[in-house]
Amino acid sequence: MTSYPVAALAAALLVLVSGTASAGSGDAREMVCAPVDQDLALERFETWNDALQTGDAARVTELYAEDAVLLPTVSRVPRTNHAEIQNYFEHFLESRPYGTIDSRNVRLGCNQLTDVGIYTFRMTVDGETEEVQARYTFAYEHRDGQWRIAHHHSSKMPAD
């Protein structure tokens, strides 16, 4: 029976589990997980909502990963890059939306955070204030030292 050093077996297992091997090098890079907890979901939503309050679509868009997917509340067009996401927010921000979380379910992972729930937007449409309740999903990923929105889905709550 062949004997393998424990460190080599651990590195091989890390490669199999996380897919973090350098191409062709045979060496595994250590996967480091950013700190994540329930409070981070609240913090990330508040950062996003605060960006909405600036009325600056570019500032909101900066919170999304370059390859993020946005399935927006008031558009049928999926947005799959920063230019498309910014275009959506340029129009959405005209209604001066302010969001509040009604309920949420948070899942934590290594460099991943998923926040799923129901939120309500207070918006101004045609000079009138209205509230729109919607279902949402924010999937965040920790990339290059920053938490970014990798996927955001929002859909109006259907009538009963």
N, CA and C atoms as a LAMMPS dump frame, in Angstrom:
ITEM: TIMESTEP
0
ITEM: NUMBER OF ATOMS
480
ITEM: BOX BOUNDS ff ff ff
-5.0000000000000000e+02 5.0000000000000000e+02
-5.0000000000000000e+02 5.0000000000000000e+02
-5.0000000000000000e+02 5.0000000000000000e+02
ITEM: ATOMS id mol type element x y z
1 1 1 N 0.84 -1.178 0
2 1 2 C 0 0 0
3 1 3 C 0.883 1.239 0
4 2 1 N 0.539 2.211 -0.837
5 2 2 C 1.306 3.437 -0.948
6 2 3 C 0.915 4.398 0.163
7 3 1 N 1.892 5.06 0.741
8 3 2 C 1.64 6.039 1.804
9 3 3 C 1.763 7.438 1.228
10 4 1 N 0.746 8.278 1.448
11 4 2 C 0.747 9.651 0.972
12 4 3 C 0.816 10.595 2.161
13 5 1 N 1.587 11.671 2.053
14 5 2 C 1.626 12.637 3.147
15 5 3 C 0.233 13.229 3.379
16 6 1 N -0.114 13.446 4.617
17 6 2 C -1.427 13.975 4.979
18 6 3 C -1.668 15.326 4.313
19 7 1 N -0.676 16.197 4.265
20 7 2 C -0.843 17.532 3.661
21 7 3 C -1.203 17.417 2.187
22 8 1 N -0.583 16.479 1.488
23 8 2 C -0.882 16.301 0.066
24 8 3 C -2.308 15.805 -0.133
25 9 1 N -2.759 14.892 0.731
26 9 2 C -4.138 14.407 0.642
27 9 3 C -5.129 15.522 0.946
28 10 1 N -4.821 16.352 1.937
29 10 2 C -5.711 17.467 2.29
30 10 3 C -5.791 18.459 1.138
31 11 1 N -4.658 18.75 0.5
32 11 2 C -4.653 19.68 -0.633
33 11 3 C -5.452 19.116 -1.798
34 12 1 N -5.315 17.83 -2.055
35 12 2 C -6.076 17.201 -3.137
36 12 3 C -7.569 17.249 -2.85
37 13 1 N -7.953 17.019 -1.596
38 13 2 C -9.359 17.079 -1.223
39 13 3 C -9.895 18.497 -1.397
40 14 1 N -9.107 19.501 -1.03
41 14 2 C -9.51 20.892 -1.202
42 14 3 C -9.763 21.187 -2.676
43 15 1 N -8.913 20.692 -3.544
44 15 2 C -9.082 20.89 -4.982
45 15 3 C -10.383 20.251 -5.449
46 16 1 N -10.65 19.028 -5.003
47 16 2 C -11.861 18.337 -5.423
48 16 3 C -13.113 19.05 -4.929
49 17 1 N -13.083 19.524 -3.7
50 17 2 C -14.258 20.137 -3.1
51 17 3 C -14.478 21.55 -3.609
52 18 1 N -13.396 22.351 -3.705
53 18 2 C -13.58 23.764 -4.018
54 18 3 C -13.159 24.154 -5.422
55 19 1 N -12.474 23.281 -6.124
56 19 2 C -12.046 23.613 -7.476
57 19 3 C -11.064 24.765 -7.511
58 20 1 N -10.175 24.878 -6.52
59 20 2 C -9.29 26.027 -6.443
60 20 3 C -7.855 25.708 -6.845
61 21 1 N -7.63 24.718 -7.639
62 21 2 C -6.269 24.418 -8.058
63 21 3 C -5.82 25.395 -9.129
64 22 1 N -4.543 25.719 -9.124
65 22 2 C -3.976 26.518 -10.207
66 22 3 C -3.897 25.629 -11.43
67 23 1 N -4.244 26.173 -12.576
68 23 2 C -4.269 25.375 -13.796
69 23 3 C -2.903 24.774 -14.067
70 24 1 N -2.835 23.467 -14.092
71 24 2 C -1.631 22.754 -14.453
72 24 3 C -0.543 22.74 -13.397
73 25 1 N -0.721 23.428 -12.27
74 25 2 C 0.364 23.518 -11.3
75 25 3 C 0.389 22.347 -10.331
76 26 1 N -0.771 21.742 -10.107
77 26 2 C -0.836 20.667 -9.137
78 26 3 C -0.913 21.164 -7.705
79 27 1 N -0.744 22.482 -7.498
80 27 2 C -0.829 23.058 -6.161
81 27 3 C -2.236 23.597 -5.92
82 28 1 N -2.709 23.44 -4.712
83 28 2 C -4.017 23.989 -4.354
84 28 3 C -3.802 25.321 -3.648
85 29 1 N -4.633 26.315 -3.987
86 29 2 C -4.623 27.577 -3.267
87 29 3 C -5.631 27.463 -2.137
88 30 1 N -5.277 28.019 -1.019
89 30 2 C -6.161 27.958 0.137
90 30 3 C -7.375 28.846 -0.101
91 31 1 N -8.567 28.298 0.127
92 31 2 C -9.784 29.084 0.011
93 31 3 C -10.019 29.773 1.342
94 32 1 N -10.189 31.083 1.301
95 32 2 C -10.432 31.862 2.498
96 32 3 C -11.846 32.411 2.414
97 33 1 N -12.616 32.182 3.439
98 33 2 C -13.996 32.649 3.474
99 33 3 C -14.084 33.965 4.233
100 34 1 N -14.725 34.953 3.618
101 34 2 C -14.944 36.234 4.28
102 34 3 C -15.952 36.05 5.407
103 35 1 N -15.817 36.829 6.479
104 35 2 C -16.798 36.734 7.568
105 35 3 C -18.207 37.045 7.051
106 36 1 N -19.17 36.246 7.481
107 36 2 C -20.551 36.432 7.045
108 36 3 C -21.475 36.055 8.199
109 37 1 N -22.499 36.867 8.404
110 37 2 C -23.493 36.567 9.425
111 37 3 C -24.82 37.218 9.025
112 38 1 N -25.834 37.017 9.845
113 38 2 C -27.167 37.545 9.55
114 38 3 C -27.156 39.07 9.404
115 39 1 N -26.354 39.737 10.216
116 39 2 C -26.315 41.201 10.165
117 39 3 C -25.804 41.721 8.828
118 40 1 N -24.983 40.932 8.151
119 40 2 C -24.46 41.364 6.857
120 40 3 C -25.592 41.539 5.841
121 41 1 N -26.614 40.707 5.905
122 41 2 C -27.754 40.848 4.99
123 41 3 C -28.43 42.202 5.188
124 42 1 N -28.637 42.586 6.424
125 42 2 C -29.233 43.886 6.726
126 42 3 C -28.323 45.013 6.24
127 43 1 N -27.041 44.897 6.511
128 43 2 C -26.078 45.918 6.098
129 43 3 C -26.051 46.085 4.58
130 44 1 N -26.033 44.962 3.858
131 44 2 C -25.959 45.043 2.391
132 44 3 C -27.241 45.67 1.817
133 45 1 N -28.409 45.311 2.391
134 45 2 C -29.65 45.911 1.916
135 45 3 C -29.662 47.413 2.202
136 46 1 N -29.232 47.799 3.393
137 46 2 C -29.212 49.225 3.733
138 46 3 C -28.272 49.997 2.823
139 47 1 N -27.134 49.409 2.487
140 47 2 C -26.203 50.057 1.558
141 47 3 C -26.862 50.258 0.204
142 48 1 N -27.562 49.232 -0.277
143 48 2 C -28.254 49.307 -1.562
144 48 3 C -29.384 50.347 -1.505
145 49 1 N -30.186 50.304 -0.452
146 49 2 C -31.303 51.237 -0.302
147 49 3 C -30.793 52.674 -0.177
148 50 1 N -29.702 52.881 0.557
149 50 2 C -29.098 54.212 0.669
150 50 3 C -28.624 54.706 -0.696
151 51 1 N -28.073 53.803 -1.502
152 51 2 C -27.645 54.185 -2.847
153 51 3 C -28.851 54.611 -3.687
154 52 1 N -29.986 53.929 -3.515
155 52 2 C -31.202 54.34 -4.221
156 52 3 C -31.568 55.778 -3.863
157 53 1 N -31.399 56.139 -2.595
158 53 2 C -31.8 57.467 -2.125
159 53 3 C -30.972 58.582 -2.746
160 54 1 N -29.786 58.264 -3.255
161 54 2 C -28.956 59.293 -3.889
162 54 3 C -29.515 59.701 -5.245
163 55 1 N -30.341 58.825 -5.845
164 55 2 C -30.854 59.096 -7.185
165 55 3 C -29.814 58.895 -8.277
166 56 1 N -28.663 58.352 -7.921
167 56 2 C -27.542 58.173 -8.843
168 56 3 C -27.474 56.715 -9.298
169 57 1 N -27.909 56.458 -10.532
170 57 2 C -27.952 55.09 -11.06
171 57 3 C -26.566 54.457 -11.105
172 58 1 N -25.543 55.237 -11.383
173 58 2 C -24.18 54.693 -11.432
174 58 3 C -23.752 54.207 -10.046
175 59 1 N -24.126 54.945 -9.011
176 59 2 C -23.768 54.545 -7.642
177 59 3 C -24.456 53.237 -7.262
178 60 1 N -25.705 53.066 -7.656
179 60 2 C -26.415 51.813 -7.388
180 60 3 C -25.746 50.673 -8.156
181 61 1 N -25.435 50.92 -9.406
182 61 2 C -24.848 49.895 -10.272
183 61 3 C -23.51 49.399 -9.738
184 62 1 N -22.74 50.264 -9.086
185 62 2 C -21.438 49.875 -8.534
186 62 3 C -21.559 48.754 -7.499
187 63 1 N -22.738 48.572 -6.931
188 63 2 C -22.942 47.532 -5.923
189 63 3 C -23.091 46.142 -6.541
190 64 1 N -23.244 46.086 -7.855
191 64 2 C -23.447 44.831 -8.582
192 64 3 C -22.119 44.349 -9.167
193 65 1 N -21.941 43.039 -9.208
194 65 2 C -20.78 42.448 -9.869
195 65 3 C -20.866 42.744 -11.366
196 66 1 N -19.726 42.772 -12.018
197 66 2 C -19.688 43.046 -13.465
198 66 3 C -20.554 42.073 -14.259
199 67 1 N -20.642 40.822 -13.793
200 67 2 C -21.417 39.804 -14.505
201 67 3 C -22.743 39.498 -13.806
202 68 1 N -23.22 40.459 -13.013
203 68 2 C -24.466 40.255 -12.269
204 68 3 C -25.657 40.118 -13.207
205 69 1 N -26.696 39.484 -12.677
206 69 2 C -27.974 39.379 -13.386
207 69 3 C -29.016 40.074 -12.522
208 70 1 N -29.732 41.017 -13.122
209 70 2 C -30.833 41.71 -12.466
210 70 3 C -32.111 41.37 -13.213
211 71 1 N -33.051 40.764 -12.5
212 71 2 C -34.396 40.522 -13.032
213 71 3 C -35.293 41.513 -12.297
214 72 1 N -35.518 42.691 -12.88
215 72 2 C -36.1 43.81 -12.145
216 72 3 C -37.605 43.762 -11.958
217 73 1 N -38.038 44.576 -11.011
218 73 2 C -39.438 44.636 -10.62
219 73 3 C -40.334 45.179 -11.723
220 74 1 N -39.923 46.273 -12.337
221 74 2 C -40.818 46.967 -13.276
222 74 3 C -40.269 46.969 -14.696
223 75 1 N -39.677 45.856 -15.092
224 75 2 C -39.208 45.689 -16.469
225 75 3 C -39.227 44.204 -16.807
226 76 1 N -39.549 43.904 -18.031
227 76 2 C -39.563 42.507 -18.479
228 76 3 C -38.209 42.066 -19.026
229 77 1 N -37.259 42.999 -19.096
230 77 2 C -35.969 42.734 -19.717
231 77 3 C -34.933 42.36 -18.655
232 78 1 N -34.369 41.153 -18.726
233 78 2 C -33.268 40.798 -17.824
234 78 3 C -32.054 41.693 -18.119
235 79 1 N -31.374 42.111 -17.075
236 79 2 C -30.192 42.967 -17.216
237 79 3 C -28.98 42.131 -16.813
238 80 1 N -28.005 42.004 -17.725
239 80 2 C -26.894 41.078 -17.496
240 80 3 C -25.518 41.734 -17.55
241 81 1 N -25.465 43.049 -17.521
242 81 2 C -24.181 43.741 -17.448
243 81 3 C -24.409 45.127 -16.838
244 82 1 N -23.336 45.802 -16.496
245 82 2 C -23.464 47.082 -15.821
246 82 3 C -24.224 48.12 -16.643
247 83 1 N -24.003 48.175 -17.94
248 83 2 C -24.7 49.167 -18.766
249 83 3 C -26.208 48.952 -18.712
250 84 1 N -26.64 47.703 -18.796
251 84 2 C -28.083 47.405 -18.751
252 84 3 C -28.665 47.639 -17.362
253 85 1 N -27.904 47.284 -16.334
254 85 2 C -28.372 47.504 -14.959
255 85 3 C -28.504 49.002 -14.697
256 86 1 N -27.516 49.77 -15.104
257 86 2 C -27.573 51.219 -14.895
258 86 3 C -28.743 51.829 -15.655
259 87 1 N -28.979 51.361 -16.866
260 87 2 C -30.112 51.849 -17.651
261 87 3 C -31.421 51.621 -16.911
262 88 1 N -31.586 50.449 -16.315
263 88 2 C -32.798 50.173 -15.548
264 88 3 C -32.941 51.169 -14.401
265 89 1 N -31.873 51.347 -13.637
266 89 2 C -31.966 52.224 -12.47
267 89 3 C -32.151 53.691 -12.845
268 90 1 N -31.661 54.103 -13.996
269 90 2 C -31.898 55.483 -14.436
270 90 3 C -33.39 55.766 -14.515
271 91 1 N -34.162 54.79 -14.918
272 91 2 C -35.615 54.968 -15.01
273 91 3 C -36.306 54.682 -13.677
274 92 1 N -35.897 53.615 -12.994
275 92 2 C -36.524 53.236 -11.73
276 92 3 C -36.369 54.335 -10.678
277 93 1 N -35.223 54.981 -10.639
278 93 2 C -34.958 55.995 -9.625
279 93 3 C -35.793 57.258 -9.804
280 94 1 N -36.382 57.434 -10.973
281 94 2 C -37.266 58.586 -11.2
282 94 3 C -38.451 58.576 -10.236
283 95 1 N -38.836 57.406 -9.749
284 95 2 C -39.972 57.29 -8.821
285 95 3 C -39.548 57.454 -7.354
286 96 1 N -38.269 57.772 -7.125
287 96 2 C -37.734 57.972 -5.776
288 96 3 C -38.125 56.828 -4.831
289 97 1 N -37.74 55.594 -5.16
290 97 2 C -38.122 54.438 -4.33
291 97 3 C -37.384 54.4 -3.003
292 98 1 N -38.105 53.964 -1.995
293 98 2 C -37.511 53.708 -0.683
294 98 3 C -38.026 52.349 -0.226
295 99 1 N -37.108 51.419 0.02
296 99 2 C -37.502 50.052 0.362
297 99 3 C -37.419 49.736 1.833
298 100 1 N -38.333 48.893 2.29
299 100 2 C -38.275 48.339 3.645
300 100 3 C -38.512 46.832 3.54
301 101 1 N -37.783 46.106 4.356
302 101 2 C -37.92 44.651 4.372
303 101 3 C -39.123 44.281 5.236
304 102 1 N -40.032 43.467 4.687
305 102 2 C -41.184 42.973 5.441
306 102 3 C -40.86 41.638 6.106
307 103 1 N -40.186 40.757 5.383
308 103 2 C -39.758 39.467 5.924
309 103 3 C -38.582 38.977 5.101
310 104 1 N -37.73 38.166 5.729
311 104 2 C -36.546 37.684 5.007
312 104 3 C -36.127 36.319 5.519
313 105 1 N -35.413 35.615 4.656
314 105 2 C -34.802 34.336 4.972
315 105 3 C -33.38 34.425 4.445
316 106 1 N -32.409 34.267 5.316
317 106 2 C -31.004 34.456 4.946
318 106 3 C -30.263 33.129 5.008
319 107 1 N -29.472 32.867 3.993
320 107 2 C -28.614 31.686 3.942
321 107 3 C -27.167 32.169 3.855
322 108 1 N -26.307 31.567 4.661
323 108 2 C -24.908 31.951 4.731
324 108 3 C -24.041 30.87 4.116
325 109 1 N -22.975 31.275 3.454
326 109 2 C -22.037 30.32 2.885
327 109 3 C -20.652 30.923 2.797
328 110 1 N -19.721 30.151 2.295
329 110 2 C -18.357 30.627 2.121
330 110 3 C -18.331 31.619 0.959
331 111 1 N -18.113 32.877 1.273
332 111 2 C -18.072 33.962 0.287
333 111 3 C -19.393 34.137 -0.452
334 112 1 N -20.476 33.678 0.169
335 112 2 C -21.81 33.812 -0.414
336 112 3 C -22.818 34.146 0.669
337 113 1 N -23.777 34.948 0.29
338 113 2 C -24.871 35.322 1.17
339 113 3 C -26.108 35.449 0.299
340 114 1 N -27.17 34.77 0.677
341 114 2 C -28.426 34.872 -0.063
342 114 3 C -29.496 35.395 0.877
343 115 1 N -30.166 36.45 0.433
344 115 2 C -31.217 37.109 1.215
345 115 3 C -32.482 37.063 0.356
346 116 1 N -33.494 36.347 0.837
347 116 2 C -34.731 36.129 0.079
348 116 3 C -35.899 36.56 0.953
349 117 1 N -36.831 37.29 0.38
350 117 2 C -37.973 37.685 1.19
351 117 3 C -38.964 38.56 0.455
352 118 1 N -39.609 39.405 1.241
353 118 2 C -40.62 40.325 0.719
354 118 3 C -40.236 41.72 1.186
355 119 1 N -40.258 42.675 0.243
356 119 2 C -40.04 44.063 0.615
357 119 3 C -41.124 44.937 0.026
358 120 1 N -41.249 46.133 0.602
359 120 2 C -42.219 47.104 0.127
360 120 3 C -41.478 48.374 -0.261
361 121 1 N -41.804 48.882 -1.438
362 121 2 C -41.252 50.151 -1.889
363 121 3 C -42.3 51.235 -1.778
364 122 1 N -41.906 52.349 -1.203
365 122 2 C -42.72 53.561 -1.254
366 122 3 C -42.154 54.375 -2.412
367 123 1 N -43.005 54.721 -3.378
368 123 2 C -42.557 55.412 -4.583
369 123 3 C -43.517 56.54 -4.919
370 124 1 N -43.028 57.479 -5.715
371 124 2 C -43.866 58.564 -6.204
372 124 3 C -44.103 58.327 -7.687
373 125 1 N -45.357 58.126 -8.047
374 125 2 C -45.733 57.873 -9.433
375 125 3 C -46.805 58.892 -9.813
376 126 1 N -46.531 59.668 -10.864
377 126 2 C -47.463 60.71 -11.316
378 126 3 C -47.857 61.638 -10.164
379 127 1 N -46.888 61.999 -9.334
380 127 2 C -47.129 62.922 -8.231
381 127 3 C -47.797 62.308 -7.013
382 128 1 N -48.166 61.053 -7.095
383 128 2 C -48.834 60.369 -5.981
384 128 3 C -47.884 59.347 -5.355
385 129 1 N -47.948 59.261 -4.027
386 129 2 C -47.153 58.255 -3.329
387 129 3 C -47.918 56.944 -3.308
388 130 1 N -47.215 55.883 -3.68
389 130 2 C -47.833 54.557 -3.627
390 130 3 C -46.843 53.566 -3.059
391 131 1 N -47.382 52.47 -2.572
392 131 2 C -46.548 51.389 -2.061
393 131 3 C -46.703 50.173 -2.949
394 132 1 N -45.572 49.557 -3.233
395 132 2 C -45.546 48.357 -4.068
396 132 3 C -44.831 47.27 -3.281
397 133 1 N -45.524 46.174 -3.036
398 133 2 C -44.91 45.046 -2.337
399 133 3 C -44.383 44.069 -3.382
400 134 1 N -43.196 43.527 -3.118
401 134 2 C -42.57 42.626 -4.076
402 134 3 C -41.792 41.525 -3.356
403 135 1 N -41.611 40.415 -4.06
404 135 2 C -40.735 39.337 -3.603
405 135 3 C -39.334 39.669 -4.117
406 136 1 N -38.327 39.29 -3.361
407 136 2 C -36.96 39.596 -3.797
408 136 3 C -36.002 38.461 -3.477
409 137 1 N -34.915 38.439 -4.226
410 137 2 C -33.745 37.613 -3.938
411 137 3 C -32.512 38.454 -4.222
412 138 1 N -31.647 38.56 -3.248
413 138 2 C -30.316 39.131 -3.437
414 138 3 C -29.331 38.005 -3.177
415 139 1 N -28.501 37.692 -4.148
416 139 2 C -27.41 36.735 -3.949
417 139 3 C -26.116 37.542 -4.036
418 140 1 N -25.403 37.577 -2.917
419 140 2 C -24.157 38.334 -2.836
420 140 3 C -22.983 37.372 -2.908
421 141 1 N -21.896 37.84 -3.502
422 141 2 C -20.65 37.086 -3.522
423 141 3 C -19.521 38 -3.086
424 142 1 N -18.614 37.447 -2.315
425 142 2 C -17.439 38.202 -1.887
426 142 3 C -16.365 38.011 -2.946
427 143 1 N -16.041 39.11 -3.641
428 143 2 C -15.052 39.064 -4.729
429 143 3 C -14.072 40.22 -4.567
430 144 1 N -12.809 39.912 -4.689
431 144 2 C -11.765 40.94 -4.63
432 144 3 C -11.941 41.855 -3.425
433 145 1 N -12.282 41.264 -2.285
434 145 2 C -12.385 42.014 -1.045
435 145 3 C -13.679 42.79 -0.863
436 146 1 N -14.637 42.635 -1.775
437 146 2 C -15.889 43.378 -1.703
438 146 3 C -17.081 42.433 -1.816
439 147 1 N -18.152 42.743 -1.079
440 147 2 C -19.406 42.024 -1.268
441 147 3 C -20.149 42.709 -2.411
442 148 1 N -20.473 41.949 -3.446
443 148 2 C -21.181 42.469 -4.615
444 148 3 C -22.456 41.667 -4.83
445 149 1 N -23.447 42.308 -5.428
446 149 2 C -24.681 41.621 -5.798
447 149 3 C -24.393 40.85 -7.081
448 150 1 N -24.514 39.534 -7.024
449 150 2 C -24.286 38.693 -8.2
450 150 3 C -25.601 38.399 -8.918
451 151 1 N -26.681 38.368 -8.149
452 151 2 C -28.002 38.107 -8.717
453 151 3 C -29.032 38.856 -7.884
454 152 1 N -29.94 39.533 -8.567
455 152 2 C -31.016 40.254 -7.882
456 152 3 C -32.298 40.025 -8.687
457 153 1 N -33.259 39.443 -8.04
458 153 2 C -34.569 39.213 -8.667
459 153 3 C -35.603 39.913 -7.813
460 154 1 N -36.509 40.642 -8.462
461 154 2 C -37.569 41.333 -7.753
462 154 3 C -38.826 41.267 -8.612
463 155 1 N -39.905 40.84 -8.021
464 155 2 C -41.163 40.755 -8.777
465 155 3 C -42.322 41.203 -7.893
466 156 1 N -43.201 41.987 -8.498
467 156 2 C -44.37 42.467 -7.768
468 156 3 C -45.149 41.295 -7.182
469 157 1 N -45.65 41.525 -6.001
470 157 2 C -46.466 40.51 -5.348
471 157 3 C -47.746 40.353 -6.164
472 158 1 N -48.073 39.117 -6.564
473 158 2 C -49.289 38.92 -7.36
474 158 3 C -50.541 39.18 -6.534
475 159 1 N -51.585 39.592 -7.228
476 159 2 C -52.884 39.755 -6.563
477 159 3 C -53.388 38.366 -6.19
478 160 1 N -54.144 38.283 -5.112
479 160 2 C -54.678 36.983 -4.672
480 160 3 C -55.586 36.351 -5.686
